[in-house]
Amino acid sequence: MHLYLHIPFCHRICPYCSFYKHTPGGTDLGAFVEALLTEARFLTQKDLQPLKTIYFGGGTPSMLSPTHLRRLFDGLREIFNFSSIEEITLEANPATFTARTANLYEELGVTRVSLGVQSFLGPHLETLGREHTPMQAIESVHLLREASSLEVNLDLIFSVPGQSLLDWEDTLVQGLALQPDHLSAYNLTYEEDTAFFKKFQTGDFIDDPDLNAKMFSLAHEMLTGSGYEHYETSNYALPGKRSRHNRGYWIGNDYLGLGPSAVSTLNRERWQNIPDTKEYLKRIAAVGHAQEDIEILDDEAWRLERLALELRTIEGLPLRYLTPGTDLSKIDHLVEKTETHLRLIGDGPLLVDSITAELA
C-alpha cells in the first residue's frame, strides 16, 4: 500500500503545470493539515495493507511550515502503522531551501527529497515560471548533502520553448556534477488548461518531435554513461536508488491519495477527490471524505492501464496482459519477448506511446 498527499499550494503558478494548484490565498494551512488527517482516519475504515511508501507532492509541499509539517507527520504516525515504511519522499522548491530545512526533513523521517529544478539555465527557468535561480538549485543539493543523509532526486524538463540541444546538454552536465541519487528527465508536454497550451494553440510555441527524440537520446546516453540505470522512460537512478513509490504505481499496487484532486485505487476501485480546496475542506468537515468520480476498473480497463504503465519500465510488460494472438511483426525491431515479459529495446522507449497504441 502506498500513500500520496497532495499539497496544492504554490508561491507562483508555473505556466506549463497541469496539476491542481493555487496560491495559498486565505487558506488556513493549519486547518488544511487537520483535514488531511481527518480524511486519513476516514480511509482507515477500509481493509488496508501496511504502508510501504509515502509521497508528499503538489503543488509545493515545502511551503508548509515546520509546525504544520510536524503536526502532519505526528498525525500520520498516530493513524497509520509506519513499521513497514521503506521510503518517504517530499517534493521541495529550491527557492526556499535552507540547512534547517534539510535537518527538519530528516528529523521527521523523510528519506528522499525531490527538487523541482527543471533547468540550470536562467532563461529557461524564466520561461517555465520558476522562482528559483540556477545557483539556488545547486545550493539546495549541497545543503542536503551537508546537513542530512537524504537521497536526492532532480526533476529536469527538456524541449522547453527556446531550448537548444546544447542547452539541454548544459543542464545535464550541471545536474550530473551534483551527483544526485536519481534524476527524472521529462519531455515537456502541452497540457490543456495551461498558459503554455494556449501559446501552443496560437503557434507561439511548437512541438518538434525530432528535437524531442534527440534530447531524449542525449539524456539516455549521458546518464547511463555516468552509471545511472534508465529504469523507466523518464527516470534514471543509481544502483539501489529507484523510486519505490513510483514503481508501486507502475506495477499496479494499491494506493491512497489525500488532499484535493488526489486519486486513490483500492482493489480496482478508483476515486478522485474534488479538485477544489475550499470545497474539499467543507466536505471533509461534513462527511470525512471528498470523493467523487468513483469507478470500478474491469479486466480490460486494468489491462490497458498495465500496458501503458509497465511497458515504460525496464522490466517490461508481463505477457499475460497481451491479448492472445497479438501480432508483433510491425514492432519486432522495437521489442524483446522473454519467457515472461515484453520489453522495449532500441528506439522502443522513444516510441512507447505509439507502441502502446499498437498493442491496445
Secondary structure, 3 states (H helix, E strand, C coil): CEEEEEECECCCCCCCCCCCCECCCCCCHHHHHHHHHHHHHHHCCCCCCCCCEEEEEECCHHHCCHHHHHHHHHHHHHHCCCCCCCEEEEEECHHHCCHHHHHHHHHHCCCEEEEEEECCCHHHHHHHCCCCCHHHHHHHHHHHHHHCCCEEEEEEEECCCCCCHHHHHHHHHHHHHCCCCEEEEEECCCCCCCHHHHHHHHCCCCCCHHHHHHHHHHHHHHHHHCCCEEEECCEEECCCCCCHHHHHHHCCCCEEEECCCCEEEECCEEEEECCCHHHHHHHHHHHCCCEEEEEECCHHHHHHHHHHHHCCECCCEEHHHCCCCCCCHHHCCCEEECCCEEEECCCHHHHHHHHHHHHC
